[in-house]
Amino acid sequence: MIPIAKPYLTEEDANAPHDVILSGWVTQGPKVQEFEENFAEYVGAKHAVAVSSCTTALHLAMLVAGVGEGDEVICPSMSYIATANSIRYANAIPVFAEVGDDYNLDIDDAQKKITSKTKAILLVHQIGMPADIDAFRQLCEAHNVILIEDAACAVGSAYNGQKIGSHSELVCFSFHPRKVITTGDGGMITTSNPKFAERLKRLRQHGVSVTDRARHSADKIIFEEYLELGYNYRMTDIQASVGIKQLEKLDKIIEKRRTIALRYHQELGDLDFLCLPVAKEGSFSNYQSYSIYLKENCPVSRDELMQKLFDAGVSSRRGIMTAHRELAYRDLCKDVSLPVSEDLADNSILIPLFAQMTEEEQNYVIKSIRSAFK
Ligand SMILES: *Cc1c(COP(=O)(O)O)cnc(C)c1O
């Protein structure tokens, strides 16, 4: 069976935690700081704050953005469910807007959904494809709304020549193994705002006034204080040591992913009943996933295609989910109507793409897809 995805992990990544473990300092410490500094430099942000996942990153981003009880935050329903959940953790209300054929938030629909209660727009760079940040930034400025980016899938992607993570004040990344680089689980928030960085660091560690590391390395006794309600959302040094090595390989991983994506474009581009995820002018995708949408004139249904691929030994997955149709959202979403998101979610599939994929494997996937339509 050819898998849908595979983390790119090497001997070097496996060896990285060795010294960390023997040092005795295994939770957030010097390795987390080193990973943060390297990550901030890589994306071109002033600050990076490591946390336990992108989900916890998004929760903290909501809090520092001032999102709270009764506020509305506009986001796509068509995303991994953590996007919308993070808004609810802050006691705010997710207001779902439609997406376009690039699976990213539709700006006209987002604009229609702005009310006097709108506090933020949570912009997702779906499957690594950058959304139109400039347009959303203008919209947010015009309505005095904060822009938060869910860049869980978009590490290493770029928009107008600049890496995702450098454009706005709160950008959240994931290092789950299904994403482009991994620390097992893990997340990062980048910001250019030093006040945000300081508060994020406090919130991830129980709201404490001094870090363990500062206390341990001080030349006098320091007593910590707890300044506000915080959380335990720390990344460990064990994870960060892997992250440092993964980040060094990121450009190489993306190059491989893009080569594979380009071949899919070339080899499937003539099938006019498919929509392929081709990047728009000015946007550079890491191709975290390769999604194909089956148009109405497609000779087979989505489920038939998936079954045929399965029978041929090729993994595929249903397209990106919609949150509003899940049980966890039923009460909140009684009146929600999102026909475009539902159609995209119901008629698209993800096909195998991973950096180690061989040419033979990809040829086989392409052949299997093409013969499913015969
Ligand atoms: C994966 C994903 C998340 C959650 O990331 P975790 O690190 O697993 O918490 C959030 N948003 C989007 C768009 C994702 O794809």
Ligand as a Chemical Component Dictionary entry (heavy atoms), coordinates in Angstrom:
data_LIG
# 
_chem_comp.id                   LIG 
_chem_comp.type                 NON-POLYMER 
_chem_comp.pdbx_formal_charge   0 
_chem_comp.three_letter_code    LIG 
# 
loop_
_chem_comp_atom.comp_id 
_chem_comp_atom.atom_id 
_chem_comp_atom.alt_atom_id 
_chem_comp_atom.type_symbol 
_chem_comp_atom.charge 
_chem_comp_atom.model_Cartn_x 
_chem_comp_atom.model_Cartn_y 
_chem_comp_atom.model_Cartn_z 
_chem_comp_atom.pdbx_ordinal 
LIG C1 C1 C 0 -3.444 20.123 11.746 1  
LIG C2 C2 C 0 -4.183 21.381 11.835 2  
LIG C3 C3 C 0 -4.408 22.016 13.065 3  
LIG C4 C4 C 0 -4.047 21.389 14.386 4  
LIG O1 O1 O 0 -2.681 21.192 14.549 5  
LIG P1 P1 P 0 -2.139 20.369 15.823 6  
LIG O2 O2 O 0 -0.686 20.690 15.872 7  
LIG O3 O3 O 0 -2.396 18.927 15.534 8  
LIG O4 O4 O 0 -2.870 20.852 17.009 9  
LIG C5 C5 C 0 -5.029 23.259 13.058 10 
LIG N1 N1 N 0 -5.427 23.837 11.901 11 
LIG C6 C6 C 0 -5.244 23.254 10.708 12 
LIG C7 C7 C 0 -5.662 23.959 9.474  13 
LIG C8 C8 C 0 -4.628 22.004 10.635 14 
LIG O5 O5 O 0 -4.475 21.421 9.436  15 
# 
loop_
_chem_comp_bond.comp_id 
_chem_comp_bond.atom_id_1 
_chem_comp_bond.atom_id_2 
_chem_comp_bond.value_order 
_chem_comp_bond.pdbx_ordinal 
LIG C1 C2 SING 1  
LIG C2 C3 SING 2  
LIG C2 C8 DOUB 3  
LIG C3 C4 SING 4  
LIG C3 C5 DOUB 5  
LIG C4 O1 SING 6  
LIG O1 P1 SING 7  
LIG P1 O2 DOUB 8  
LIG P1 O3 SING 9  
LIG P1 O4 SING 10 
LIG C5 N1 SING 11 
LIG N1 C6 DOUB 12 
LIG C6 C7 SING 13 
LIG C6 C8 SING 14 
LIG C8 O5 SING 15 
# 
